[in-house]
Amino acid sequence: MNLTTSWQRCWTGLVGSANDELKESLIAAWNEPQRHYHTLQHLSECLQLFDQYQHLAERPHEVELAIWFHDAIYDVKGKHNELKSAQWAEHELEKAGVDSEIALRVYDLIMATVHGMVETETKDQQLLVDIDLAILGSRPKRFAQYEKQVREEYRFVPYPIYWWKRRQILKEFLERKPIYQLPEFQEKFEQQARENLS
Protein backbone atom coordinates (compact mmCIF):
# COMPACT_ATOMS: atom_id res chain seq x y z
CA MET A 1 0.00 0.00 0.00
CA ASN A 2 1.44 3.35 -1.02
CA LEU A 3 1.39 5.57 2.06
CA THR A 4 1.18 8.81 0.08
CA THR A 5 -1.79 7.55 -1.93
CA SER A 6 -3.58 6.46 1.22
CA TRP A 7 -2.87 9.71 3.04
CA GLN A 8 -3.98 11.91 0.17
CA ARG A 9 -7.16 9.87 -0.25
CA CYS A 10 -8.30 10.06 3.37
CA TRP A 11 -7.05 13.49 4.40
CA THR A 12 -8.07 15.26 1.20
CA GLY A 13 -11.37 13.37 1.27
CA LEU A 14 -12.17 14.83 4.68
CA VAL A 15 -10.43 18.20 4.55
CA GLY A 16 -10.36 19.04 0.85
CA SER A 17 -6.67 19.95 0.73
CA ALA A 18 -3.37 18.14 1.26
CA ASN A 19 -1.26 18.30 4.41
CA ASP A 20 2.11 16.74 3.65
CA GLU A 21 3.66 18.19 6.81
CA LEU A 22 1.21 16.26 9.00
CA LYS A 23 1.80 13.10 6.97
CA GLU A 24 5.55 13.40 7.56
CA SER A 25 4.97 14.01 11.28
CA LEU A 26 2.91 10.84 11.47
CA ILE A 27 5.50 8.81 9.56
CA ALA A 28 8.20 10.11 11.90
CA ALA A 29 6.09 9.06 14.89
CA TRP A 30 5.58 5.55 13.50
CA ASN A 31 9.37 5.36 12.96
CA GLU A 32 10.36 6.16 16.55
CA PRO A 33 13.17 3.91 17.84
CA GLN A 34 11.24 2.35 20.76
CA ARG A 35 8.87 0.69 18.30
CA HIS A 36 9.33 -2.82 16.98
CA TYR A 37 5.77 -3.95 16.22
CA HIS A 38 3.89 -0.65 16.22
CA THR A 39 5.86 0.55 13.21
CA LEU A 40 5.27 1.52 9.61
CA GLN A 41 5.04 -2.21 8.91
CA HIS A 42 1.93 -2.43 11.11
CA LEU A 43 0.51 0.77 9.63
CA SER A 44 1.09 -0.52 6.09
CA GLU A 45 -0.45 -3.91 6.87
CA CYS A 46 -3.53 -2.21 8.31
CA LEU A 47 -3.85 0.08 5.29
CA GLN A 48 -3.49 -2.87 2.90
CA LEU A 49 -6.32 -4.65 4.68
CA PHE A 50 -8.41 -1.50 4.63
CA ASP A 51 -7.84 -1.30 0.89
CA GLN A 52 -9.32 -4.80 0.55
CA TYR A 53 -12.26 -4.20 2.87
CA GLN A 54 -13.03 -0.51 2.49
CA HIS A 55 -16.32 -1.44 0.81
CA LEU A 56 -17.51 -2.48 4.29
CA ALA A 57 -16.97 1.01 5.71
CA GLU A 58 -19.82 3.44 6.16
CA ARG A 59 -17.42 6.40 6.18
CA PRO A 60 -14.23 5.08 4.57
CA HIS A 61 -12.18 8.30 4.76
CA GLU A 62 -12.74 8.44 8.52
CA VAL A 63 -11.73 4.81 9.03
CA GLU A 64 -8.61 5.21 6.91
CA LEU A 65 -7.55 8.34 8.78
CA ALA A 66 -8.17 6.58 12.10
CA ILE A 67 -5.79 3.84 10.95
CA TRP A 68 -3.10 6.46 10.38
CA PHE A 69 -3.54 7.82 13.90
CA HIS A 70 -4.51 4.74 15.92
CA ASP A 71 -0.98 4.02 17.24
CA ALA A 72 0.59 7.32 16.25
CA ILE A 73 1.55 7.95 19.85
CA TYR A 74 3.16 4.88 21.36
CA ASP A 75 5.00 4.97 24.67
CA VAL A 76 5.66 1.38 25.74
CA LYS A 77 5.42 2.44 29.39
CA GLY A 78 2.42 4.70 28.83
CA LYS A 79 -1.16 3.83 29.68
CA HIS A 80 -2.98 6.35 27.52
CA ASN A 81 -1.50 5.88 24.04
CA GLU A 82 -4.86 5.49 22.30
CA LEU A 83 -6.29 8.50 24.12
CA LYS A 84 -3.33 10.69 23.16
CA SER A 85 -3.46 9.43 19.57
CA ALA A 86 -7.20 10.14 19.41
CA GLN A 87 -6.69 13.63 20.83
CA TRP A 88 -3.98 14.34 18.26
CA ALA A 89 -6.28 13.30 15.41
CA GLU A 90 -9.18 15.33 16.78
CA HIS A 91 -6.96 18.38 17.22
CA GLU A 92 -5.61 18.19 13.66
CA LEU A 93 -9.08 17.79 12.17
CA GLU A 94 -10.52 20.68 14.16
CA LYS A 95 -7.50 22.82 13.25
CA ALA A 96 -8.22 22.05 9.59
CA GLY A 97 -11.80 23.24 10.01
CA VAL A 98 -13.47 19.83 9.74
CA ASP A 99 -16.93 19.49 11.25
CA SER A 100 -16.71 18.59 14.94
CA GLU A 101 -18.96 15.55 14.44
CA ILE A 102 -16.44 14.07 11.99
CA ALA A 103 -13.55 14.81 14.35
CA LEU A 104 -15.45 13.12 17.20
CA ARG A 105 -16.20 10.04 15.10
CA VAL A 106 -12.50 9.67 14.22
CA TYR A 107 -11.67 10.12 17.92
CA ASP A 108 -14.17 7.37 18.83
CA LEU A 109 -12.78 5.07 16.13
CA ILE A 110 -9.29 5.33 17.60
CA MET A 111 -10.58 4.80 21.14
CA ALA A 112 -12.30 1.60 19.97
CA THR A 113 -8.82 0.10 19.56
CA VAL A 114 -8.42 -0.03 23.35
CA HIS A 115 -9.15 -3.74 22.99
CA GLY A 116 -11.46 -5.17 25.60
CA MET A 117 -11.95 -1.82 27.30
CA VAL A 118 -14.34 -0.09 24.88
CA GLU A 119 -17.41 -1.60 23.25
CA THR A 120 -17.67 -1.07 19.51
CA GLU A 121 -20.85 0.80 18.64
CA THR A 122 -20.66 1.17 14.86
CA LYS A 123 -19.74 -0.96 11.88
CA ASP A 124 -16.80 1.35 11.18
CA GLN A 125 -15.47 0.76 14.70
CA GLN A 126 -15.86 -2.99 14.20
CA LEU A 127 -13.98 -2.78 10.90
CA LEU A 128 -11.10 -0.83 12.43
CA VAL A 129 -10.80 -3.18 15.41
CA ASP A 130 -10.88 -6.25 13.14
CA ILE A 131 -8.18 -4.73 10.94
CA ASP A 132 -6.03 -3.98 14.00
CA LEU A 133 -6.44 -7.55 15.28
CA ALA A 134 -5.89 -9.23 11.90
CA ILE A 135 -2.27 -9.89 12.94
CA LEU A 136 -3.60 -12.56 15.32
CA GLY A 137 -4.87 -14.46 12.29
CA SER A 138 -1.77 -14.01 10.17
CA ARG A 139 0.26 -16.90 8.79
CA PRO A 140 2.37 -18.68 11.43
CA LYS A 141 5.66 -17.15 10.25
CA ARG A 142 4.29 -13.60 10.48
CA PHE A 143 2.61 -14.35 13.82
CA ALA A 144 5.93 -15.59 15.23
CA GLN A 145 7.61 -12.42 13.97
CA TYR A 146 4.84 -10.35 15.59
CA GLU A 147 5.40 -12.09 18.93
CA LYS A 148 9.15 -11.35 18.74
CA GLN A 149 8.44 -7.72 17.85
CA VAL A 150 6.09 -7.25 20.80
CA ARG A 151 8.62 -8.85 23.13
CA GLU A 152 11.30 -6.47 21.84
CA GLU A 153 9.09 -3.49 22.68
CA TYR A 154 8.78 -4.78 26.24
CA ARG A 155 12.34 -6.04 26.66
CA PHE A 156 12.63 -3.99 29.88
CA VAL A 157 10.13 -6.39 31.51
CA PRO A 158 11.74 -9.54 32.99
CA TYR A 159 10.90 -12.52 30.82
CA PRO A 160 8.86 -14.56 33.38
CA ILE A 161 6.67 -11.55 34.17
CA TYR A 162 6.33 -10.64 30.51
CA TRP A 163 5.38 -14.17 29.47
CA TRP A 164 2.82 -14.53 32.26
CA LYS A 165 1.15 -11.24 31.30
CA ARG A 166 1.39 -11.98 27.58
CA ARG A 167 -0.29 -15.36 28.03
CA GLN A 168 -3.12 -13.66 29.92
CA ILE A 169 -3.67 -11.18 27.08
CA LEU A 170 -3.64 -13.86 24.37
CA LYS A 171 -5.96 -16.05 26.47
CA GLU A 172 -8.46 -13.19 26.69
CA PHE A 173 -8.49 -12.92 22.89
CA LEU A 174 -8.88 -16.69 22.56
CA GLU A 175 -11.87 -16.65 24.91
CA ARG A 176 -13.72 -14.22 22.68
CA LYS A 177 -16.35 -15.99 20.63
CA PRO A 178 -15.76 -14.89 17.97
CA ILE A 179 -12.50 -12.94 18.02
CA TYR A 180 -13.53 -10.92 14.97
CA GLN A 181 -16.75 -8.95 14.74
CA LEU A 182 -17.44 -8.77 11.02
CA PRO A 183 -18.35 -11.98 9.12
CA GLU A 184 -15.78 -11.25 6.42
CA PHE A 185 -12.97 -11.19 9.00
CA GLN A 186 -14.30 -14.23 10.80
CA GLU A 187 -14.19 -16.14 7.54
CA LYS A 188 -10.65 -15.05 6.66
CA PHE A 189 -8.89 -14.88 10.04
CA GLU A 190 -10.83 -16.62 12.83
CA GLN A 191 -9.57 -20.19 12.41
CA GLN A 192 -5.93 -19.20 11.94
CA ALA A 193 -6.11 -16.81 14.89
CA ARG A 194 -7.36 -19.59 17.15
CA GLU A 195 -4.56 -21.87 15.96
CA ASN A 196 -1.97 -19.14 16.56
CA LEU A 197 -3.29 -18.34 20.02
CA SER A 198 -3.65 -21.94 21.19
Secondary structure, 3 states (H helix, E strand, C coil): CCHHHHHHHHHHHHHCCCCHHHHHHHHHHHCCCCCCCCCHHHHHHHHHHHHHHHHHCCCHHHHHHHHHHCCCCCCCCCCCHHHHHHHHHHHHHHHCCCCHHHHHHHHHHHHCCCCCCCCCCCHHHHHHHHHHHHHHHCCHHHHHHHHHHHHHHCCCCCHHHHHHHHHHHHHHHHHCCCCCCCHHHHHHHHHHHHHHHC
